[in-house]
Amino acid sequence: MKLVDLTRLLDAADAERVPAGRGGSPLFPKVKPIRPAVEGAAVMSQIFGCTKDDLPDGEGWGDDLVEMSTHLGTHVDAPLHYGSQCEGKPARTIGDIDISELFCPAIVLDLRGKCEQDRGIEVSVLKAAIAENGAAIEPGSAVLLRTGQEQFTIYDRGCYHYPGMTREGTLFLSGLGAKILGTDALGWDRPFGVMARAFKETGNRAEIWDGHFAGRDREVFIIQQLSNLAALPPSGFNVGFFPVRLQGASAAPARVVAFLPD
């Protein structure tokens, strides 16, 4: 079996690299390192009543103090992220989701060249991609959208102008049986600025975060900022979406791994 890591690498230094005006806590962690030869040695000397000379090479342990959003990088959205109610019941949190629900068959829909940046992905485009893939969407399975955003890093302005899903598209995929909906884009919906302009121009509240809010009506787990989808076949594999288990949280960073048969 071959393992393929689909998780975006996180780097605190990204805070200095993102384009002006595009920063934000969900994009990168704030990390204070506890260095073995400095802070680590000092704290261990205090705990054990020793000196640095008593430690191997004068070093204590390495550690890190991290400040981050639960929606950092590649992460799993729990239904609570879309509101307190889902399907007429209290929305589940990350801690409520059983790990068995997060390991499932998956397919990749190749949308490259079929959708546009800053625009919603049409249901007709999804239907054509499903037909091209040729595999059935199994109940409880995952659908991963390869939109072409892989060509950008978070240092590129193009990263922030991505194709997004709409309410109609989200309900279409979940109506076919998909429980986990993933994308290689920075977000699931259209970019916030695009939605805000549409609402300002039309006054239509259905323009506001409609892709996510669809999850209030039909429970789904949304995964954003997937990486390395190019390494996957269209179908015939499983994916594990393994979030940090946080009680009461609306989301959690995850290690997402595809399991490909030999």
C-alpha positions in Angstrom: 0.0 0.0 0.0 1.2 3.5 -0.9 0.6 6.5 1.4 0.1 10.0 -0.1 0.2 13.0 2.2 -2.5 15.5 1.2 -1.7 18.0 3.9 -0.4 21.5 3.4 2.9 22.1 5.2 2.5 24.8 7.9 5.3 27.3 8.5 5.2 30.1 11.0 7.5 32.1 8.6 4.6 32.3 6.2 3.4 35.3 8.1 6.3 37.3 6.5 5.7 35.9 3.0 2.0 36.3 2.2 1.0 39.2 0.0 0.1 42.4 1.8 -3.4 42.4 3.1 -3.8 38.7 2.8 -2.6 37.5 6.2 -4.8 36.0 8.9 -4.6 33.5 11.7 -6.1 30.6 9.8 -3.2 30.7 7.3 -0.2 30.2 9.6 0.6 29.3 13.2 2.5 31.5 15.6 5.3 29.4 17.1 7.6 30.2 20.0 10.3 27.6 19.9 11.8 26.1 23.1 15.3 25.4 21.9 17.2 22.5 23.5 20.4 24.4 24.2 18.7 27.5 25.5 15.1 27.5 27.0 15.0 23.7 27.1 18.2 23.4 29.1 17.1 26.2 31.4 13.7 24.7 32.3 15.2 21.2 32.8 18.0 22.6 35.0 15.3 24.2 37.1 13.1 21.1 37.3 16.0 18.7 38.2 18.1 21.0 40.2 21.1 20.5 37.9 23.3 22.6 35.7 23.6 22.5 31.9 26.8 20.6 32.3 24.7 17.7 33.7 22.7 17.5 30.5 23.8 15.7 27.3 25.8 18.2 25.3 24.4 20.9 27.6 21.0 20.4 26.0 17.5 19.9 27.4 14.3 19.1 25.5 12.9 20.8 22.5 9.4 22.1 22.7 7.1 24.7 21.0 4.4 27.0 22.2 1.9 27.3 19.4 -1.0 29.8 18.9 -3.3 28.9 16.0 -6.9 28.8 14.7 -8.7 25.5 14.7 -9.2 26.3 11.0 -5.5 26.4 10.3 -4.2 24.9 7.0 -5.6 21.6 6.0 -8.5 21.1 8.4 -11.8 19.4 9.0 -14.9 21.5 9.5 -17.4 20.0 11.9 -21.1 20.9 11.4 -20.9 23.3 14.3 -18.9 25.6 11.9 -22.0 26.2 9.9 -24.2 27.0 12.9 -25.6 25.6 16.1 -28.2 23.5 14.3 -27.8 20.9 11.5 -30.7 18.9 10.0 -32.9 20.2 12.8 -30.6 18.9 15.6 -27.7 20.3 17.6 -24.7 20.5 15.3 -21.9 18.0 16.0 -18.4 19.2 17.0 -15.1 17.7 16.0 -15.1 15.7 19.3 -18.4 14.2 18.3 -17.3 12.7 15.0 -16.2 9.1 15.2 -12.9 8.3 13.4 -14.6 5.7 11.4 -16.6 8.4 9.6 -13.4 10.1 8.5 -11.8 7.1 6.8 -13.6 6.3 3.5 -13.4 5.7 -0.2 -12.8 8.8 -2.3 -12.8 10.1 -5.8 -11.1 13.1 -7.4 -13.0 15.4 -9.7 -10.7 17.1 -12.1 -12.1 20.6 -12.6 -9.0 22.2 -14.1 -9.9 24.4 -17.0 -13.6 23.9 -16.3 -14.1 26.5 -13.5 -13.0 30.1 -13.1 -11.3 31.9 -10.3 -13.6 34.1 -8.2 -16.6 32.3 -9.6 -19.0 29.6 -8.3 -18.6 26.1 -9.6 -21.7 25.1 -11.6 -23.5 21.9 -10.9 -23.3 21.1 -14.6 -19.5 21.2 -14.3 -19.6 18.8 -11.4 -21.9 16.5 -13.3 -19.5 16.5 -16.3 -16.5 15.8 -14.0 -18.3 12.9 -12.3 -19.2 11.4 -15.7 -15.6 11.8 -16.8 -14.3 10.1 -13.6 -16.6 7.2 -14.2 -16.7 6.0 -10.6 -19.8 6.0 -8.3 -20.0 8.2 -5.3 -20.6 5.8 -2.5 -22.7 6.6 0.6 -20.4 8.2 3.2 -17.6 8.7 0.8 -15.4 11.7 0.0 -15.3 13.9 -3.1 -12.1 15.8 -3.6 -12.1 18.8 -6.0 -8.9 19.5 -8.0 -9.6 23.0 -9.2 -6.1 23.8 -10.4 -5.1 25.9 -7.4 -2.1 23.6 -6.9 -0.2 26.0 -9.1 -0.2 28.6 -6.4 1.4 28.8 -2.9 0.0 31.1 -0.2 2.8 33.5 -1.3 1.0 34.0 -4.7 -1.9 36.4 -5.1 -3.6 33.8 -7.3 -4.0 31.6 -4.2 -6.7 34.1 -3.0 -8.7 34.1 -6.2 -10.1 30.6 -6.3 -13.1 28.8 -7.7 -15.6 28.2 -5.0 -18.6 26.0 -4.3 -22.1 27.2 -4.0 -25.1 26.0 -2.0 -26.4 24.2 -5.1 -23.1 22.4 -5.7 -22.7 21.4 -2.1 -26.2 20.0 -1.8 -25.8 18.2 -5.2 -22.6 16.3 -4.0 -24.0 15.5 -0.6 -27.3 14.4 -2.2 -25.3 11.8 -4.2 -24.1 10.4 -0.9 -20.8 12.2 -0.3 -20.2 12.9 3.4 -16.8 14.5 3.1 -16.2 17.3 0.6 -12.7 18.5 0.0 -10.9 21.1 -2.1 -7.4 22.2 -3.0 -8.6 25.8 -2.8 -8.0 28.1 0.1 -11.7 28.0 0.9 -14.8 26.0 0.1 -17.0 29.0 -0.9 -16.2 31.8 -3.3 -13.6 34.2 -1.9 -15.1 36.4 0.9 -14.6 39.6 -1.1 -16.5 38.1 -4.1 -19.4 37.1 -1.9 -19.5 40.5 -0.1 -19.6 42.4 -3.4 -22.4 40.2 -4.7 -24.4 40.8 -1.5 -23.8 44.5 -1.7 -24.9 44.7 -5.3 -28.0 42.5 -5.0 -29.0 42.6 -1.3 -29.5 38.8 -1.6 -28.5 37.1 1.6 -28.2 33.8 -0.3 -24.9 35.2 -1.5 -23.4 35.0 2.0 -21.3 31.9 2.6 -23.8 29.7 0.8 -21.5 26.8 0.3 -20.9 26.3 4.0 -24.4 27.2 5.1 -25.7 24.4 2.9 -24.2 22.1 5.6 -26.9 23.3 8.0 -29.5 21.4 5.9 -27.5 18.3 5.1 -24.6 17.2 7.4 -21.2 17.2 5.7 -17.6 17.6 6.7 -15.7 20.1 4.6 -12.0 19.9 4.1 -10.0 22.9 2.7 -6.4 23.5 1.5 -5.7 20.0 0.4 -2.4 19.4 -1.3 -0.9 16.9 -3.7 -4.1 15.8 -5.4 -2.1 15.4 -8.6 -0.6 12.3 -7.0 -3.9 10.5 -6.8 -5.8 8.4 -9.3 -9.4 9.4 -10.1 -10.8 6.7 -7.9 -10.1 3.3 -6.3 -8.5 4.5 -3.0 -9.3 5.5 0.5 -8.5 8.6 2.5 -8.2 9.2 6.2 -9.0 12.7 7.5 -7.5 12.7 11.0 -8.2 15.9 12.9 -6.9 16.8 16.3 -9.5 15.7 18.7 -10.7 18.9 20.4 -13.8 18.8 22.6 -16.5 21.3 21.6 -14.5 22.7 18.6 -16.0 23.7 15.3 -12.9 22.4 13.4 -9.4 21.1 13.8 -6.2 20.9 11.8 -5.8 17.5 10.2 -3.3 15.1 8.7 -5.0 13.9 5.6 -3.6 10.8 4.0 -4.6 8.8 0.9 -4.2 5.0 1.0 -3.5 3.7 -2.5 -3.5 -0.1 -3.2 -0.3 -1.6 -4.7 
